[in-house]
């Protein structure tokens, strides 16, 4: 009685009538095509257990750390794996700690699992600490924990990184 309408069928263009049907481009079905506004989210970046990074890591996406990082990490969703050791500040909308963190943790949602070991302060909007987690430091709730001193800790990925020119040195910044 009812049938799904797929739009008008297009007739083959001139010169295409001789081609077999499988050689002609198929008519597009816009009902299932993703719109430009709905982008497919890429999978999380995984930093494996044999990887050691010295320096900061910044992404607007998700990252799972299984190795060792000496530096700060900025991400949307940050998962610290059981084999991971991080020495630095963690800043993310969502932070899940399964491994070892030495440094400050800032997140809208912070979760320490039973295998977590955190040595540092946690600044959060919501927090969950499972039984068995090891934590040494202070916990502070803030409405926007990603802001520090009125400025957001969220990385501005569109802006270029600051240069390390002479104007950035402390001696060049001091005035009379």
DOKE-522468 format. One record per atom (N, C-alpha, C): atom name; residue number from 1; x, y, z. Coordinates in steps of 0.05 Angstrom, whole numbers, padded with zeros to 5 digits. Layout:
! residues N
CA|NUM|X|Y|Z .
...
***
This chain:
! residues 176
N|1|00016|-00023|00000 .
CA|1|00000|00000|00000 .
C|1|00017|00025|00000 .
N|2|00037|00027|00018 .
CA|2|00055|00049|00019 .
C|2|00082|00040|00009 .
N|3|00097|00057|-00004 .
CA|3|00124|00050|-00013 .
C|3|00142|00074|-00007 .
N|4|00167|00068|-00003 .
CA|4|00187|00088|00003 .
C|4|00195|00101|-00024 .
N|5|00193|00127|-00025 .
CA|5|00200|00142|-00049 .
C|5|00229|00148|-00049 .
N|6|00243|00141|-00069 .
CA|6|00272|00145|-00071 .
C|6|00280|00169|-00088 .
N|7|00262|00184|-00097 .
CA|7|00268|00207|-00114 .
C|7|00266|00199|-00143 .
N|8|00268|00218|-00161 .
CA|8|00264|00212|-00190 .
C|8|00287|00195|-00200 .
N|9|00281|00176|-00216 .
CA|9|00301|00160|-00230 .
C|9|00312|00177|-00252 .
N|10|00338|00176|-00256 .
CA|10|00351|00192|-00277 .
C|10|00356|00174|-00301 .
N|11|00349|00185|-00323 .
CA|11|00354|00171|-00348 .
C|11|00384|00173|-00355 .
N|12|00395|00153|-00369 .
CA|12|00423|00154|-00377 .
C|12|00428|00178|-00394 .
N|13|00451|00191|-00391 .
CA|13|00458|00214|-00408 .
C|13|00465|00204|-00435 .
N|14|00466|00223|-00454 .
CA|14|00472|00216|-00482 .
C|14|00500|00202|-00482 .
N|15|00502|00180|-00496 .
CA|15|00527|00166|-00498 .
C|15|00531|00145|-00477 .
N|16|00515|00147|-00455 .
CA|16|00517|00127|-00433 .
C|16|00498|00104|-00437 .
N|17|00479|00107|-00455 .
CA|17|00460|00085|-00460 .
C|17|00474|00060|-00470 .
N|18|00496|00063|-00485 .
CA|18|00511|00041|-00496 .
C|18|00526|00026|-00474 .
N|19|00533|00040|-00452 .
CA|19|00550|00028|-00431 .
C|19|00533|00009|-00414 .
N|20|00545|-00012|-00403 .
CA|20|00530|-00030|-00385 .
C|20|00522|-00014|-00360 .
N|21|00501|-00023|-00347 .
CA|21|00491|-00009|-00324 .
C|21|00511|-00006|-00301 .
N|22|00529|-00026|-00297 .
CA|22|00548|-00025|-00276 .
C|22|00571|-00006|-00282 .
N|23|00574|00003|-00307 .
CA|23|00596|00022|-00314 .
C|23|00586|00051|-00310 .
N|24|00560|00055|-00309 .
CA|24|00549|00083|-00305 .
C|24|00549|00089|-00276 .
N|25|00553|00115|-00269 .
CA|25|00551|00122|-00241 .
C|25|00523|00118|-00230 .
N|26|00521|00107|-00206 .
CA|26|00495|00102|-00194 .
C|26|00483|00128|-00185 .
N|27|00456|00130|-00187 .
CA|27|00443|00154|-00177 .
C|27|00448|00157|-00147 .
N|28|00452|00182|-00139 .
CA|28|00458|00187|-00110 .
C|28|00432|00186|-00094 .
N|29|00434|00173|-00071 .
CA|29|00411|00172|-00052 .
C|29|00419|00191|-00029 .
N|30|00408|00215|-00029 .
CA|30|00415|00235|-00009 .
C|30|00402|00229|00018 .
N|31|00384|00210|00020 .
CA|31|00371|00205|00045 .
C|31|00390|00192|00065 .
N|32|00412|00178|00056 .
CA|32|00430|00165|00075 .
C|32|00458|00178|00074 .
N|33|00462|00197|00057 .
CA|33|00488|00210|00055 .
C|33|00492|00229|00079 .
N|34|00516|00228|00091 .
CA|34|00520|00246|00114 .
C|34|00521|00275|00104 .
N|35|00509|00293|00120 .
CA|35|00509|00321|00113 .
C|35|00537|00332|00120 .
N|36|00545|00354|00108 .
CA|36|00571|00366|00115 .
C|36|00573|00373|00145 .
N|37|00550|00379|00158 .
CA|37|00551|00387|00186 .
C|37|00556|00363|00204 .
N|38|00548|00339|00195 .
CA|38|00552|00315|00212 .
C|38|00578|00301|00204 .
N|39|00599|00308|00216 .
CA|39|00625|00296|00210 .
C|39|00628|00271|00226 .
N|40|00641|00251|00214 .
CA|40|00647|00226|00228 .
C|40|00670|00231|00247 .
N|41|00666|00222|00272 .
CA|41|00686|00226|00293 .
C|41|00708|00206|00288 .
N|42|00733|00215|00287 .
CA|42|00755|00196|00284 .
C|42|00759|00179|00309 .
N|43|00771|00156|00305 .
CA|43|00776|00139|00329 .
C|43|00797|00152|00347 .
N|44|00799|00143|00371 .
CA|44|00818|00153|00390 .
C|44|00847|00147|00381 .
N|45|00865|00165|00386 .
CA|45|00893|00160|00381 .
C|45|00904|00143|00404 .
N|46|00919|00122|00398 .
CA|46|00929|00105|00419 .
C|46|00959|00107|00419 .
N|47|00970|00114|00442 .
CA|47|00999|00116|00446 .
C|47|01007|00091|00460 .
N|48|01020|00072|00446 .
CA|48|01024|00045|00456 .
C|48|01044|00044|00480 .
N|49|01045|00021|00493 .
CA|49|01060|00018|00517 .
C|49|01090|00019|00513 .
N|50|01100|00015|00488 .
CA|50|01128|00017|00483 .
C|50|01137|00045|00474 .
N|51|01119|00065|00476 .
CA|51|01124|00092|00467 .
C|51|01130|00110|00491 .
N|52|01151|00126|00489 .
CA|52|01158|00146|00509 .
C|52|01158|00173|00495 .
N|53|01144|00193|00506 .
CA|53|01143|00220|00495 .
C|53|01152|00239|00516 .
N|54|01171|00257|00508 .
CA|54|01179|00279|00525 .
C|54|01170|00304|00511 .
N|55|01150|00317|00522 .
CA|55|01138|00341|00510 .
C|55|01107|00340|00514 .
N|56|01095|00361|00506 .
CA|56|01066|00363|00510 .
C|56|01051|00350|00486 .
N|57|01027|00340|00492 .
CA|57|01010|00328|00472 .
C|57|00984|00344|00471 .
N|58|00976|00353|00448 .
CA|58|00951|00368|00445 .
C|58|00934|00356|00422 .
N|59|00908|00353|00428 .
CA|59|00890|00344|00408 .
C|59|00862|00353|00415 .
N|60|00845|00358|00395 .
CA|60|00817|00364|00400 .
C|60|00801|00339|00401 .
N|61|00814|00316|00396 .
CA|61|00800|00290|00396 .
C|61|00805|00274|00421 .
N|62|00803|00248|00418 .
CA|62|00807|00230|00440 .
C|62|00834|00217|00438 .
N|63|00846|00211|00461 .
CA|63|00872|00198|00462 .
C|63|00872|00177|00485 .
N|64|00885|00155|00479 .
CA|64|00889|00134|00499 .
C|64|00919|00130|00502 .
N|65|00928|00133|00526 .
CA|65|00957|00131|00532 .
C|65|00962|00105|00546 .
N|66|00981|00089|00535 .
CA|66|00989|00064|00547 .
C|66|01019|00065|00555 .
N|67|01033|00085|00543 .
CA|67|01062|00087|00547 .
C|67|01069|00108|00569 .
N|68|01092|00121|00565 .
CA|68|01103|00140|00584 .
C|68|01104|00168|00571 .
N|69|01093|00188|00585 .
CA|69|01094|00215|00575 .
C|69|01104|00233|00597 .
N|70|01124|00249|00590 .
CA|70|01134|00270|00608 .
C|70|01127|00296|00596 .
N|71|01104|00307|00604 .
CA|71|01094|00332|00592 .
C|71|01064|00333|00597 .
N|72|01052|00355|00589 .
CA|72|01024|00360|00593 .
C|72|01008|00348|00570 .
N|73|00983|00340|00576 .
CA|73|00966|00329|00555 .
C|73|00940|00344|00555 .
N|74|00931|00353|00532 .
CA|74|00906|00368|00528 .
C|74|00890|00352|00508 .
N|75|00865|00344|00515 .
CA|75|00849|00328|00497 .
C|75|00820|00332|00503 .
N|76|00803|00320|00486 .
CA|76|00774|00319|00492 .
C|76|00768|00297|00512 .
N|77|00775|00272|00504 .
CA|77|00772|00249|00522 .
C|77|00800|00237|00525 .
N|78|00809|00235|00550 .
CA|78|00836|00225|00555 .
C|78|00833|00200|00573 .
N|79|00843|00178|00562 .
CA|79|00843|00153|00578 .
C|79|00872|00145|00583 .
N|80|00878|00143|00609 .
CA|80|00905|00135|00618 .
C|80|00903|00105|00623 .
N|81|00917|00089|00607 .
CA|81|00915|00060|00609 .
C|81|00930|00050|00633 .
N|82|00926|00025|00640 .
CA|82|00938|00012|00664 .
C|82|00968|00012|00662 .
N|83|00980|00010|00639 .
CA|83|01009|00009|00636 .
C|83|01021|00037|00633 .
N|84|01005|00058|00633 .
CA|84|01015|00085|00628 .
C|84|01026|00098|00653 .
N|85|01046|00115|00649 .
CA|85|01057|00133|00669 .
C|85|01059|00161|00657 .
N|86|01046|00180|00669 .
CA|86|01046|00207|00659 .
C|86|01056|00226|00681 .
N|87|01077|00242|00674 .
CA|87|01087|00262|00692 .
C|87|01081|00289|00679 .
N|88|01060|00302|00688 .
CA|88|01052|00327|00676 .
C|88|01022|00333|00682 .
N|89|01012|00354|00672 .
CA|89|00984|00362|00677 .
C|89|00966|00350|00655 .
N|90|00943|00339|00664 .
CA|90|00924|00329|00646 .
C|90|00900|00348|00645 .
N|91|00892|00356|00621 .
CA|91|00870|00374|00618 .
C|91|00852|00363|00596 .
N|92|00827|00356|00603 .
CA|92|00808|00344|00584 .
C|92|00780|00347|00594 .
N|93|00761|00346|00575 .
CA|93|00733|00347|00583 .
C|93|00727|00322|00600 .
N|94|00737|00299|00591 .
CA|94|00733|00273|00604 .
C|94|00760|00261|00609 .
N|95|00766|00253|00634 .
CA|95|00791|00240|00641 .
C|95|00784|00214|00655 .
N|96|00795|00192|00645 .
CA|96|00793|00166|00658 .
C|96|00821|00156|00664 .
N|97|00827|00152|00689 .
CA|97|00853|00143|00697 .
C|97|00853|00114|00707 .
N|98|00868|00098|00693 .
CA|98|00872|00070|00700 .
C|98|00900|00065|00710 .
N|99|00919|00083|00702 .
CA|99|00947|00079|00707 .
C|99|00958|00100|00727 .
N|100|00983|00108|00723 .
CA|100|00998|00125|00742 .
C|100|01000|00153|00731 .
N|101|00991|00172|00747 .
CA|101|00993|00201|00740 .
C|101|01007|00215|00762 .
N|102|01028|00231|00755 .
CA|102|01042|00248|00774 .
C|102|01039|00276|00764 .
N|103|01020|00291|00775 .
CA|103|01014|00318|00766 .
C|103|00985|00324|00769 .
N|104|00978|00349|00762 .
CA|104|00951|00359|00765 .
C|104|00932|00347|00744 .
N|105|00907|00342|00752 .
CA|105|00887|00331|00733 .
C|105|00864|00352|00733 .
N|106|00857|00361|00709 .
CA|106|00835|00380|00706 .
C|106|00815|00368|00687 .
N|107|00790|00366|00695 .
CA|107|00770|00355|00676 .
C|107|00742|00361|00685 .
N|108|00724|00363|00665 .
CA|108|00696|00366|00672 .
C|108|00686|00340|00686 .
N|109|00694|00317|00675 .
CA|109|00688|00292|00688 .
C|109|00714|00277|00692 .
N|110|00720|00270|00717 .
CA|110|00744|00255|00723 .
C|110|00736|00229|00736 .
N|111|00749|00207|00727 .
CA|111|00743|00181|00739 .
C|111|00769|00166|00744 .
N|112|00772|00158|00769 .
CA|112|00795|00142|00777 .
C|112|00785|00113|00781 .
N|113|00795|00095|00765 .
CA|113|00786|00067|00768 .
C|113|00802|00054|00790 .
N|114|00795|00029|00796 .
CA|114|00808|00015|00818 .
C|114|00838|00011|00815 .
N|115|00848|00013|00790 .
CA|115|00877|00009|00785 .
C|115|00892|00036|00783 .
N|116|00878|00058|00788 .
CA|116|00890|00084|00785 .
C|116|00909|00091|00808 .
N|117|00930|00106|00801 .
CA|117|00948|00117|00822 .
C|117|00954|00146|00813 .
N|118|00943|00165|00829 .
CA|118|00946|00193|00822 .
C|118|00960|00207|00845 .
N|119|00982|00221|00838 .
CA|119|00997|00237|00858 .
C|119|00996|00266|00848 .
N|120|00976|00280|00857 .
CA|120|00972|00308|00849 .
C|120|00944|00317|00854 .
N|121|00939|00342|00850 .
CA|121|00912|00353|00855 .
C|121|00893|00347|00832 .
N|122|00868|00345|00838 .
CA|122|00847|00341|00819 .
C|122|00827|00364|00820 .
N|123|00823|00377|00798 .
CA|123|00803|00398|00796 .
C|123|00782|00389|00776 .
N|124|00757|00388|00785 .
CA|124|00736|00374|00769 .
C|124|00710|00388|00772 .
N|125|00691|00380|00754 .
CA|125|00663|00388|00758 .
C|125|00648|00364|00770 .
N|126|00654|00340|00760 .
CA|126|00644|00315|00772 .
C|126|00667|00296|00774 .
N|127|00666|00279|00795 .
CA|127|00688|00260|00800 .
C|127|00676|00234|00809 .
N|128|00690|00212|00802 .
CA|128|00683|00185|00812 .
C|128|00709|00171|00818 .
N|129|00711|00161|00842 .
CA|129|00735|00147|00851 .
C|129|00726|00119|00860 .
N|130|00736|00099|00845 .
CA|130|00728|00071|00851 .
C|130|00745|00061|00875 .
N|131|00733|00041|00888 .
CA|131|00747|00029|00911 .
C|131|00773|00016|00901 .
N|132|00795|00020|00915 .
CA|132|00821|00009|00907 .
C|132|00839|00030|00893 .
N|133|00827|00052|00884 .
CA|133|00844|00073|00872 .
C|133|00862|00086|00893 .
N|134|00886|00093|00885 .
CA|134|00906|00106|00903 .
C|134|00907|00135|00895 .
N|135|00903|00153|00914 .
CA|135|00903|00181|00908 .
C|135|00916|00197|00930 .
N|136|00936|00213|00923 .
CA|136|00948|00231|00942 .
C|136|00948|00259|00931 .
N|137|00933|00277|00944 .
CA|137|00931|00304|00934 .
C|137|00905|00316|00944 .
N|138|00897|00339|00933 .
CA|138|00872|00352|00941 .
C|138|00853|00350|00918 .
N|139|00827|00352|00925 .
CA|139|00806|00351|00906 .
C|139|00790|00377|00908 .
N|140|00785|00390|00886 .
CA|140|00771|00415|00886 .
C|140|00750|00415|00864 .
N|141|00725|00421|00871 .
CA|141|00704|00423|00851 .
C|141|00702|00452|00841 .
N|142|00701|00454|00814 .
CA|142|00697|00480|00802 .
C|142|00676|00477|00780 .
N|143|00661|00498|00775 .
CA|143|00641|00497|00754 .
C|143|00654|00494|00726 .
N|144|00677|00507|00721 .
CA|144|00692|00503|00697 .
C|144|00721|00498|00704 .
N|145|00728|00473|00709 .
CA|145|00755|00466|00718 .
C|145|00776|00469|00696 .
N|146|00767|00474|00672 .
CA|146|00786|00477|00650 .
C|146|00797|00505|00648 .
N|147|00786|00523|00664 .
CA|147|00796|00551|00665 .
C|147|00816|00554|00688 .
N|148|00837|00568|00683 .
CA|148|00857|00574|00704 .
C|148|00860|00604|00705 .
N|149|00854|00616|00727 .
CA|149|00858|00645|00731 .
C|149|00843|00661|00710 .
N|150|00819|00653|00703 .
CA|150|00803|00668|00684 .
C|150|00809|00661|00655 .
N|151|00829|00645|00650 .
CA|151|00836|00637|00623 .
C|151|00830|00607|00620 .
N|152|00821|00600|00596 .
CA|152|00815|00572|00591 .
C|152|00840|00556|00587 .
N|153|00842|00532|00598 .
CA|153|00864|00514|00593 .
C|153|00860|00497|00568 .
N|154|00837|00501|00555 .
CA|154|00832|00486|00531 .
C|154|00851|00496|00510 .
N|155|00863|00478|00495 .
CA|155|00882|00486|00474 .
C|155|00867|00500|00451 .
N|156|00879|00522|00441 .
CA|156|00869|00535|00418 .
C|156|00883|00523|00394 .
N|157|00872|00502|00382 .
CA|157|00885|00487|00361 .
C|157|00886|00502|00335 .
N|158|00869|00523|00332 .
CA|158|00869|00538|00307 .
C|158|00891|00558|00307 .
N|159|00900|00567|00330 .
CA|159|00921|00587|00331 .
C|159|00949|00574|00330 .
N|160|00968|00587|00317 .
CA|160|00995|00576|00317 .
C|160|01007|00577|00344 .
N|161|01026|00558|00349 .
CA|161|01040|00557|00374 .
C|161|01057|00582|00377 .
N|162|01060|00592|00402 .
CA|162|01077|00616|00405 .
C|162|01105|00611|00397 .
N|163|01118|00631|00385 .
CA|163|01145|00628|00376 .
C|163|01164|00629|00400 .
N|164|01188|00619|00396 .
CA|164|01208|00620|00418 .
C|164|01229|00641|00411 .
N|165|01220|00664|00401 .
CA|165|01239|00685|00394 .
C|165|01249|00700|00418 .
N|166|01267|00720|00413 .
CA|166|01280|00735|00434 .
C|166|01260|00751|00451 .
N|167|01237|00758|00439 .
CA|167|01217|00774|00454 .
C|167|01204|00757|00476 .
N|168|01206|00731|00475 .
CA|168|01194|00714|00495 .
C|168|01212|00709|00519 .
N|169|01237|00717|00518 .
CA|169|01256|00712|00540 .
C|169|01250|00731|00563 .
N|170|01254|00723|00588 .
CA|170|01249|00740|00610 .
C|170|01264|00766|00609 .
N|171|01289|00766|00599 .
CA|171|01304|00791|00599 .
C|171|01293|00811|00579 .
N|172|01280|00801|00558 .
CA|172|01269|00819|00538 .
C|172|01242|00830|00548 .
N|173|01229|00816|00567 .
CA|173|01203|00824|00576 .
C|173|01205|00844|00599 .
N|174|01227|00846|00613 .
CA|174|01230|00864|00635 .
C|174|01233|00892|00625 .
N|175|01220|00911|00637 .
CA|175|01221|00939|00629 .
C|175|01233|00956|00651 .
N|176|01239|00982|00643 .
CA|176|01250|01000|00663 .
C|176|01228|01016|00676 .
***
